[in-house]
Amino acid sequence: MTFDVRRDDDSQVVVIGVEGQLLVGNRKELSELVTQAVEDGDRKFVLDFTSTGFIDSSGLAALLALAHAIDDAGGQLRLAGLNEDLRSMLSLTKLEGVFAIDDVPEASVAAFS
């Protein structure tokens, strides 16, 4: 599991690509990446799940915690690139309304403009 962090300098959006799976074993690394970016002053975040096949319950809990932490700092988190299974999981857990979701990361970045 790796995370690809890139910044869109024009819109000042931090885009984090989640590759593989978001599980108990790597959720802490994602949380640390986002927490550090918030501490550095970033407020606009996109988590790109285009290359993600699975999120377990601890990964989902980490997403909720990140969304709250970003919101508390006056920022916003958007999710992008969710496959059908990940969208279904958010729907079944009644969390699709908690997150702003876009089909592709470019749409998420554009939504901040």
C-alpha positions, 0 to 999 in steps of 0.5 A: 500500500502506498500513498501518492501525495500531490498538490494542485498549486492553482487551487491549493488542493492536496490530492492523495492517491490511495493505491491498493487497500485502506486497512488497519495496517496502513490507515495510520500512515494516511492519518499522519499524512493528512494531519501533517498537511492540516498542521501545515495550513492545507484545508482542501483535500481530495482522496483519490480511490481510483487505484483502491480495491477495498477499504476495511472498517478501520479504514472507513473509521479513519476516513470519518476521523479525517473528515471531522479533523479537516472540517474542524480546521475549516477545511473540506475533504472530497472523495473521488474515483470510488469503484462500485463496491466502495460506493455500495459500502458507503451507501450500506453504511449510510455514509454517502451523505457524509462525504462529498463524492466525485467520479474523478479526482479532477472533478473534486479539484474543480469543485474547490474552485 
